[in-house]
Amino acid sequence: MNEVVDEICQWNGSLVHIAKSSVIMKETTISNSSAGGLSVSDGSLSITKGEFENNNPSVEGYPSARRNIICSDCGMLNVVSLKGEMESCQTHLLRDSWNDGCELDGMAGERISPFFIPILDSAKMEKEKDSAKIVFEGSLLLPCNLSFQVVISVGDEKSITTFDLKEDSFGSETNVFSTIDSGFIDSAPEEAEISVRILFGRLDAQAFTSMAVLRNRSEPDGKGDGNIVKEENEAKSSWFFVVIILAVVLLIVLVVSVIAIIRWRSAKEEARKYKEIVDDTIKKDPKVFEMVTMEMSPEEQWRRAEKEAEKKNEERIKKSACEKLGTFRVVRAFVE
C-alpha cells in the first residue's frame, strides 16, 4: 500500500520544471504525461487558461488520480483560469505535498482543497467483539492525508472526535474502512445520533464532507445504513397502514348500510301488502276488530283474519308491521 500512496500522493516527475525564475503561461496544454505535468520550486508561475488532461499514473483502483502540478520550496503559484477537466474543480490540481513552502493564489488558493475534493455518499458500521468497523463509500477517496470525525449528537449538544485513516484502510477511491474501539460507540447515550464525516484539504484550513449517519436516535443497537433515516420510513409505513385500515372500515360501513337499506325497503313492502289484506278483512266485518300478539307471516294473518271474520262477525282483524326485518307483530284487542 505504501507504493500506491507514493504513486498517488508523493510523485516527483514533471514534463516541465521551473526553478528560480518567473514564468507566465497562457493557453498552455499539458496532457498524457504519466510521470507528471509541471513543477515549480523557488520560483513563481502564473497560469491563464491552462489545460491539464489525462496526466494519469494508471494506479489500479484509483482512476481519478492525476499528476498535474508540484509546487514546493518557497514557490509561488497563481492559477488565473483553467479549462478542460480541471474546470469541474473535482480532479486534483496539485500534488499532496503542495504545502511544502508554496504560496497559492487565484483558483489554487480559493478552492477548498487544491489537491482533491472527496465526496462521502454513505457509511455503515459493523460491530464485532471489541471493535467497530466503519465502512465509507463515495468518490475521490484517495489515500492522501485523509482523516475522519465521529460526531455524537444529543439534542443540540455535539461531541466530535477525530481519527486517522491509515494507509491500509484504502481499498479503492470509492471504498475506505477504519476500525475503532467499540467501547467508544457503546459509551454514547442510547438517545444519541452517531454520524461520521471525512476531513481533507489544506492543513491550515481543513474542510470536511457531508455527514453520513451510522446510528439514528431510534437505533440504540448501533446498526445504521448510511444516510437513510429509518424513523422517516417507519412513519411512512405507519401512515400507510392507517390509510389501509380506514379504507377497510369505510368499505364495511358502506356494505352494511346497503344491506340495511335493502332489508328496510323489503320490510316496508311486506308491511304495505299486509295492510291491504287486513283492510280487506275489516271491510267484510266493520263491527268486530281483533288484534293478536304473535309473529306470523302475512299469509297466515290473512287466513286467520278470514277465519275470524266468518265467526259470527264478532271480531275484526288488524295487523301492523313492527319490525323492518320482515317479521310482524300482531296486537290483539277486543272491541265491543
Sequence and secondary structure as in RCSB ss.txt:
>XXXX:A:sequence
MNEVVDEICQWNGSLVHIAKSSVIMKETTISNSSAGGLSVSDGSLSITKGEFENNNPSVEGYPSARRNIICSDCG
MLNVVSLKGEMESCQTHLLRDSWNDGCELDGMAGERISPFFIPILDSAKMEKEKDSAKIVFEGSLLLPCNLSFQV
VISVGDEKSITTFDLKEDSFGSETNVFSTIDSGFIDSAPEEAEISVRILFGRLDAQAFTSMAVLRNRSEPDGKGD
GNIVKEENEAKSSWFFVVIILAVVLLIVLVVSVIAIIRWRSAKEEARKYKEIVDDTIKKDPKVFEMVTMEMSPEE
QWRRAEKEAEKKNEERIKKSACEKLGTFRVVRAFVE
>XXXX:A:secstr
 HHHHHHHHS    SEEEESSEEEEES EEES TT SEEEESSEEEEESEEEE     BTTBTT    EEEESS 
EEEE  EEGGGGGS S  B GGGGTT EEEEHHHHSS SS   EEEEEEEEE SSEEEEEEEEE   SSS EEEE
EEEETTEEEEEEEE  GGGEEETTEEEEEEEHHHHHTS TT EEEEEEEEEETTEEEE   EEEE TT TT    
TT  HHHHHHHHHHHHHHHHHHHHHHHHHHHHHHHHHHHHHHHHHHHHHHHHHHHHHHH TT  B    B  HHH
HHHHHHHHHHSTT   B  B   TTS  B    B  
